[in-house]
C-alpha cells in the first residue's frame, strides 16, 4: 500500500551542521495530532475496524500519514547509524559534592548512608511550619521508635482507608490487588523488630505500593490486563522489591495502571479509573496512575512505578508529588514486565525528594549481568548536609518548546525560574533542541514496537473481549510499525544523543514544565471501554520523551497550581549518572515551594493521633 500513498520524505542534515544556539533557524514543530477523541461505543467500533485486515490497514496507514509518522520517520533520510540501547559510559561530575558508596553495600547500608547525607534540620520538622505536608519516611520511623504508633496500627489504618476510598462516592480505584493478611503479617513482624529495638533500617515498617508491572509476591503481575498473569505467573520478587524487603519495608499491594502501559489517563476498563486526589472527576495521569495517587492521597509516603514514556513523572506532576527517574541501567529491570526493553525504567513517586532519595538508595546498584549496560557505574550520593548552597546551576531552556504549554503552566514555571534565580543565582541558558516532534514519534515507534514484540505471540491466543478497546487500538498501531521504521527510530536515537551531549556541554540540566496541560476531566463514556485520546496524550508527554529515549535521569517537583487548583510540576533532565545533582536541585526547588503545597480533596492521615 505504501507505494500508492507514499508521503514526501524529510532529508535531515548532518548533526555537525545543526545549530543548537538560541538564534538557530531550526523550526520548532508542535505536535499536531490528527485523531479525534473517542470514548464509549465509538472506540469499540474503532477497535473493530482497525482489527479488520483491509480497512484496518488502510486506516492505520492514514493515521500514520496524517500524524507525520511517514514524513518524519518512515521515509526519512539521515546519516546516523542506529543506536539500540541508551547505555552511557560512567562519567564523574566534578561539580558535585558527593559521597561515594561501595557497590558491595547492602540495601539497608545504602539507606543508612543516604540518611547520613541529610542535613540535621531535616530530622526535626514541625508540622505547623506548613499549611499542608505529607508524612515522610522519617516521620513514620520517629513515630515507631517513640512508640506513638506501630507498623501494625498503620497497616490497619491503611486497609481501612483503602476500603473507604472504594465506596461509591469516591471509587478511587487505587489498587488492582491487595492481600490484607500478608500486609498485616509484614506489619506485625516489623512491630516486633521495633519492640526489640532492632529495626532493619529507616524503611522498616514503611508502607510502599508497587505498580502492577513489577513482580511482587504474593500478587500476580497483571500489567493492568485481565489475562497476562495467567500466561506469565509471578514466581519471585523483582530485584527492586527484594531490596526493599531486605530493608523492612511493608509492600502493601499492586497499584492500578493503564492497561499494558499503553495510555496516559489512568482509565482502566477492567479495574476502574484511578481518580486524581485533587479532583476525583479528573484523570490522574499514567501509566503509573495508582502509584501517584496513593502517594498524593497520603496512603504511602513512597510508591514504585515504571517510566517508559513519562509514566512516573507525568502522573506525579498531575497529582502534586515528586517523580524521579534514574539513568537507564541504574536500577535493575529484572522482574519487570518486558513492555519496553530500551526505554523503560523503574522510577519512584514520593511526597518529598528526601523520600525519593531514600528509596533510590535502597534499590539502586549493580544490576544482573544479562541486562544491557556499560561497565558498572559508581554509586554517588549527594551531600545534602553540605553548608555550601548549590549554586552556579545552568539550566538549558528551549524557549519555543518551554512555551508550548497552557497559560497557567507557563506563568507558574516562569515564576519558578525567576525565584530560583533570585534565591540561588541559577541561570537559564537559551538553547535550541532540534527535531523534538521527530524524537517523540521515534520514541513512539520504539516503545510501540517493543511492546508489540513482547506480547504478540500471547495476543494471538486471546479473544478481543479480554482486552480493553483503547489497548486494542494502541496494539493495532504498534503492530503496524515495520522493521525499517524501528531501525530508523534507532538512528534518530543516535542523532538526538549527540544533540543532547552538546547541550550538556553548555548547561548542567535541561529545564521544562513536566506536562503542557494539567489534569483534564474524565469522560463518563470512557469508563467502560477506555478512551482514544492522542491529543491530550501528546500534550502530557511533550516534555517527557528525551529522558526515556536517551536513557537520561529526570525529576519533577511540584511548584504550584492552575486556576482550578490542579497541580503543576517543573522538570529537570540531567546528564547520565547525574542523580546527585538532580536530587540536590530538586531539594532546593522543593524548599522554595513546599510551604505553599495544598491538601488534596482526598487525603488520609495514617499517623494521626486518635
Secondary structure, DSSP 8 states (H G I E B T S, - for coil): -HHHH-----B---GGG---BTT--------------EETHHHHHHHHHHTSHHHHHHHHHHHHHHTTHIIIIIT-B-------S--------TT--EEEE-TT--HHHHHHHHHTTS-GGGG---GGGSS-----HHHHHHHHHHTSS-HHHHHHHHHHHHHHHTSTTT----EEE--HHHHHHHHHHHHHHHHTT--SSTTTT-EEEEETTB--TTS---TT-SSHHHHS---S--HHHHHHHHTT-EEEEEE---GGG--SS---TTT---EETTEEEEE--SSSHHHHHHHHTTS-SEEEEEESSSTTHHHHHHTTSEEEE--TTSB--TTB-TT-TTT-EEEEEESSHHHHHHHHHHHBS---TTS--SS---EEEE-TT-SS-----EEEE-HHHHTSS-HHHHHHHHHHHHHHHHHH--EEEEB----HHHHHHHHHHHHHHHHHHHHHHHHTTS-GGGS-HHHHHHHHHHTT--HHHHHHHHHHHHHHHHHHHHHTTT-SEEEEES-SS---B--TTHHHH-EE-HHHHHHHHTTTHHHHHTT--EEEEEEEE-TTS-EEEEEEEE-TT-HHHHHHHHHHHHHHHGGG----SS---TT---
